[in-house]
């Protein structure tokens, strides 16, 4: 009997020890879970910051369940739903109700390839507004299942800007056609008037009548120049490109300026020792440089020099025309390349706008700077012609 009681005591003691050990293991297990959760949270924090700070909407999607598993603040802003709504009551198909065939095809391609991109889907917001979107997606494992992480960018403003640009181009083309017709209708009788005035100048007239005739002739010629400026501005910039050495082109332009435009200034041309080649329309670039040099000459006294510098900077060619004339007021600078703005007593203010359009049609940049002590500098930059283009 005593042996039995001793055995029972031993069993009870072992049960207590076992229960104590189980309790200890459960506590250790709980601590381990907490530690793992803390480490996971710490590891997840940098990615969570990126996820939440993204300028694009980000959605984690389970395509098989038609379910949104995660969404960042930008997704809430884009779609108009709270994160809680997106995760619990909004399905993927609810966001693309009219584009399910395209969405399913896109999803199948993502799963098959691993990633993909489309701009043919729009998102339906909570308010019922359609937002055209650009979507890039990648397959990821999330919560132990294959899912798709999608970056969604609202392209409404981009499409609106593109549409406005197309409409503006079409309107400009229509205006150009109308202007060309008007210029043509005016120029023909004006040519006849100029011929008549030229014939009258060969006749002996009293001094007063001769002065009136000369004034009429000058005004008719001025009108002819204005019509030519308008024609050039409204004419589409069709560029016939060839490889051009800007050093040589500058020498040719200098000769034209001194021989045909009666420029009296000392033009200091600074070029590179080796050829500087660009892909461009020789005739139109000559037009630009002649305009810039003659403008610079009009801004300074006869004895003041004009500097024309051509240099290469990596994959760009920089051309600068500089004069030391009176500075241009800051409020005037941005207006100089606007059509029909001029500070001169003659002309229509189309020279610089035309020059800027020609430069931009060569994938170039056009800028103007003016300072009290340094004068005014117009800077152009063009892409260097590639080896294949050479």
SVG drawing of the C-alpha trace seen along z (x, -y; Angstrom):
<svg xmlns="http://www.w3.org/2000/svg" viewBox="-21 -122 63 124">
<polyline fill="none" stroke="black" stroke-width="0.4" points="0.0,0.0 2.8,-2.4 4.5,-1.5 1.3,-2.5 1.0,-5.8 4.6,-6.6 4.1,-5.9 1.0,-8.2 3.0,-10.9 5.8,-10.5 3.2,-10.7 1.6,-13.8 5.0,-15.4 5.9,-14.7 2.6,-16.0 3.2,-19.3 6.7,-19.5 5.3,-18.7 2.6,-21.4 5.2,-23.9 7.4,-23.1 4.5,-23.4 3.7,-26.8 7.3,-27.9 7.4,-26.7 4.2,-28.6 5.6,-31.8 8.9,-31.3 6.8,-30.7 4.8,-33.9 8.0,-35.9 9.4,-34.4 6.3,-35.4 6.5,-38.9 10.1,-39.1 9.5,-37.9 6.6,-40.3 8.8,-43.2 11.6,-42.3 9.1,-41.9 7.6,-45.3 11.1,-46.8 12.1,-45.2 8.8,-46.3 9.0,-50.0 11.3,-51.2 9.1,-49.5 6.0,-50.8 7.4,-54.4 8.1,-54.0 4.7,-52.5 2.9,-55.3 5.0,-58.1 4.7,-57.1 3.3,-59.7 1.6,-56.8 -1.3,-54.8 -0.2,-51.3 -2.6,-48.4 -1.8,-44.8 -4.3,-42.6 -5.3,-38.9 -6.7,-38.3 -8.1,-34.9 -10.3,-36.4 -11.0,-39.7 -9.8,-41.3 -7.6,-44.3 -5.3,-43.2 -3.4,-46.5 -3.6,-50.1 -1.5,-53.2 -2.8,-56.8 -2.4,-57.8 -4.7,-55.0 -7.3,-56.3 -6.9,-59.8 -7.2,-58.5 -10.2,-56.3 -12.0,-58.3 -12.3,-55.3 -10.8,-54.9 -8.2,-52.1 -10.8,-50.3 -13.3,-50.4 -10.8,-49.3 -9.7,-46.3 -13.1,-45.2 -15.9,-46.3 -14.4,-47.2 -13.5,-44.5 -11.0,-44.9 -13.9,-44.5 -15.7,-47.4 -12.9,-49.7 -12.9,-48.5 -16.5,-47.5 -16.6,-48.2 -13.1,-46.9 -13.2,-43.4 -12.0,-41.6 -9.0,-44.0 -8.3,-43.7 -8.4,-39.9 -6.1,-39.8 -3.7,-42.1 -3.8,-40.0 -3.2,-36.8 -0.2,-38.3 1.3,-39.6 1.0,-36.2 2.5,-34.5 5.4,-36.9 5.9,-38.2 5.4,-41.9 3.7,-44.2 2.5,-47.7 -0.7,-49.2 -2.3,-52.6 -5.5,-51.3 -7.4,-50.9 -9.4,-53.6 -10.3,-53.5 -13.9,-54.2 -13.8,-56.4 -16.3,-56.3 -18.0,-59.4 -18.4,-57.7 -15.7,-59.6 -13.5,-57.7 -9.8,-58.3 -7.6,-57.2 -4.6,-55.4 -1.2,-54.1 -0.6,-50.8 2.6,-48.9 2.4,-45.6 4.5,-42.8 3.8,-39.4 4.7,-39.2 4.1,-36.8 1.9,-38.5 0.4,-36.7 1.7,-33.4 -0.1,-33.6 0.8,-34.9 -0.6,-38.4 -0.1,-41.4 1.3,-44.7 0.1,-47.5 1.4,-51.0 -1.4,-53.2 -0.8,-56.7 -3.6,-59.1 -2.9,-60.4 -6.0,-62.7 -4.0,-65.9 -1.4,-64.5 -4.2,-63.5 -5.9,-66.9 -2.6,-68.7 -2.0,-66.5 -5.5,-67.2 -5.1,-71.0 -1.7,-70.9 -3.3,-69.1 -6.1,-71.6 -3.7,-74.5 -1.6,-73.1 -4.7,-72.7 -5.9,-76.2 -2.4,-77.6 -2.4,-75.7 -5.8,-77.2 -4.6,-80.6 -1.5,-80.1 -3.6,-79.2 -5.9,-82.3 -2.9,-84.6 -1.1,-83.2 -4.3,-84.0 -4.5,-87.5 -0.8,-88.2 -1.1,-86.9 -4.1,-89.2 -2.3,-92.2 1.1,-91.6 0.0,-91.4 -1.5,-94.9 1.3,-96.2 3.9,-95.0 2.0,-97.0 2.0,-100.1 5.7,-99.8 6.4,-99.5 4.3,-102.6 6.1,-104.5 9.5,-103.4 8.4,-104.7 7.3,-108.0 10.7,-108.5 12.2,-108.7 10.1,-111.8 11.3,-115.3 9.0,-116.6 9.0,-119.6 10.9,-119.0 7.7,-118.8 6.1,-116.2 9.3,-114.3 9.5,-114.1 6.0,-112.9 6.8,-110.3 9.8,-109.0 7.8,-108.8 5.1,-106.8 7.8,-104.5 9.4,-103.9 6.0,-103.1 5.1,-100.7 8.5,-98.9 7.9,-98.8 4.5,-97.2 6.1,-94.7 8.7,-93.8 5.9,-93.3 4.0,-91.0 7.1,-88.9 7.6,-88.7 4.0,-87.5 4.4,-85.0 7.5,-83.5 6.0,-83.3 2.8,-81.5 4.6,-79.2 5.1,-75.7 8.8,-75.1 9.6,-72.3 13.2,-71.4 15.4,-69.8 18.2,-68.5 21.8,-67.8 25.1,-67.6 26.4,-71.1 29.7,-72.4 28.6,-75.4 32.2,-76.9 31.9,-77.1 28.3,-78.2 29.3,-81.1 32.0,-82.3 29.4,-82.2 26.9,-84.2 29.6,-86.8 30.3,-87.4 26.6,-87.8 26.1,-90.2 29.1,-92.5 28.2,-92.4 24.4,-92.6 23.3,-94.1 25.9,-96.9 26.8,-96.0 29.5,-98.4 30.3,-96.6 33.4,-94.5 31.9,-91.0 34.3,-88.8 33.7,-85.2 35.1,-82.6 35.0,-79.0 36.3,-75.6 39.6,-74.5 37.9,-71.3 34.6,-71.1 31.4,-71.4 28.7,-69.4 25.0,-69.4 22.1,-68.1 20.1,-71.0 18.6,-73.1 21.4,-75.4 19.1,-78.0 17.0,-78.3 20.0,-78.4 21.5,-81.2 18.3,-83.1 18.5,-82.7 22.1,-83.8 21.6,-86.8 18.6,-87.9 20.5,-87.6 23.6,-89.4 21.7,-92.3 19.6,-92.6 22.8,-92.8 24.1,-95.5 21.0,-97.6 21.4,-97.4 24.9,-98.9 26.9,-101.9 28.8,-101.4 32.2,-101.2 31.1,-98.5 32.0,-94.9 29.6,-91.9 30.8,-88.5 29.7,-85.4 30.9,-82.2 30.5,-78.6 31.6,-75.8 30.9,-72.1 29.7,-70.9 29.6,-67.1 26.7,-66.1 25.5,-69.7 26.7,-72.6 26.3,-76.0 26.1,-79.2 26.1,-82.6 25.6,-86.1 26.6,-88.8 26.5,-92.6 27.3,-95.2 24.2,-97.4 21.8,-98.7 20.3,-95.8 16.8,-94.6 14.4,-95.0 13.5,-91.7 9.8,-92.2 10.5,-92.6 12.8,-89.5 10.1,-86.8 8.0,-88.9 10.8,-89.1 10.0,-85.7 6.2,-86.3 4.8,-87.2 3.9,-90.8 5.8,-92.2 8.5,-94.7 10.5,-97.5 11.5,-98.9 9.9,-101.7 9.6,-99.5 8.8,-95.8 6.1,-93.6 8.2,-91.7 8.3,-88.4 12.1,-88.1 12.9,-86.5 9.8,-84.3 10.6,-83.0 14.2,-82.3 13.1,-80.5 10.7,-78.3 13.4,-77.4 15.8,-76.5 13.2,-74.3 12.4,-72.6 16.1,-71.5 15.5,-70.0 17.4,-73.0 17.0,-75.4 16.7,-79.2 17.3,-81.6 18.0,-85.3 19.9,-86.8 20.5,-90.4 22.5,-92.1 23.4,-95.6 27.2,-95.1 27.4,-92.2 25.0,-93.2 22.7,-90.8 23.5,-87.2 21.3,-85.0 22.2,-81.3 21.2,-78.5 22.0,-74.9 21.8,-72.0 22.4,-68.3 25.7,-67.2 25.4,-65.2 26.0,-61.5 28.7,-59.4 26.0,-57.8 24.6,-61.2 28.2,-62.3"/>
</svg>
